[in-house]
Amino acid sequence: MTAHTTIVFCRYIMLSIESRNNQDQRTIGQLFYFCCDELADISYAEALYTILEVLKNAVREYFSLREDKIDEFMNFFISSLPAFLKERLVFSCCES
């Protein structure tokens, strides 16, 4: 009886695999991965740096400040960030 049950389960597993291969889009080779990997992931530091650059540009446009005042504002803003964000930001600035 144990052998019969094992054979039935093996057949069920093979049928399940075949069914998944025919119905699930993730089993079309590399096509699923190509669709999901269209955009490269950016790191946390790059995202933070991008947000700060957008903030700097927005302040420049909205308030029409001189460059030295914007730099002063950005230095103040960065100095008031929590330590873990400052560490990431310093790391990203050193890379570029």
N, C-alpha and C positions, 0 to 999 in steps of 0.2 A: 504494500500500500504506500510506503514511503517513496519508492521509486516512481510510482504513478503520479503522486502529488508533485514530486520534483520535476518530472517531465511536463506536467501541465503548467507549472509556474514558469519553466524555461520557455515554453511556447508563448505564454502570455507576455513575458518580457520581450521576446523577439517581435511579437505583433505590436507591442507598445512602441518599441523603437522604430519600427517601420512606419507606424502611424505618425509618429512625431516627425520623422524625416519627410513625410509627404505633406504635412499640414503646418508645421511650425516654421516661420520665416527665419529663425535663427540658425536653421540647419542648412541654409543654402550656401555652404562654403564660406568664403570670406566676404560675401556680399553684405551680410548683416554688420560685420565689423567696419566695412568701408562706409556704410551709411551712418554708423554711430561715431566714427572717428573723423568726420569731415572737418571739425574745428579742433585745433590743438588746445589742450588744457593749459591754462596759464597758472603760474604759481601764486600763492597768497601774496608774496612780496610784490610781484608784478601787478597784481590787482590793486593793492594798496597804493603803489606808486602811480598807477594810472588814475585812480580816484583823486589823488592829491594834485596831479597835473591838471585835471579837469576843474578842480576847485580853484587852482591858481588862475586858469584862463577865465573862469566865470567871474572871479573877483576883478580881474583886469578889465573885462568888458563892462560889467555892471557898475562898478564904482569909478572907472576911469582914473585909476591911480598910477603913479609913477612906478617904475620897476623896483626902485629901492624900497618903496613903501610896501609893495607886494612881497618882496623878499623878507622884509621885517615881519609882516603879517604871517608868512609861511613859517618862519623860524619860531614865532610865538606859538603858532598852532601846533607845530611839531613838538615843541618843548612841553606843551600841555597834554600830549597824548600819553596813554599808559605805557609803561616800560616795555611790555612785550610787543607793542606796535612800533615803538621807536627802534627797537632792535631789528625788527624786520625791515623797516624803512632804511636804516643805515646800511643794512646788508644789500638791499637792492640798489642803493645809490653807489655803493662801492663796485658793483658788478658792471655798471655802465661806463 
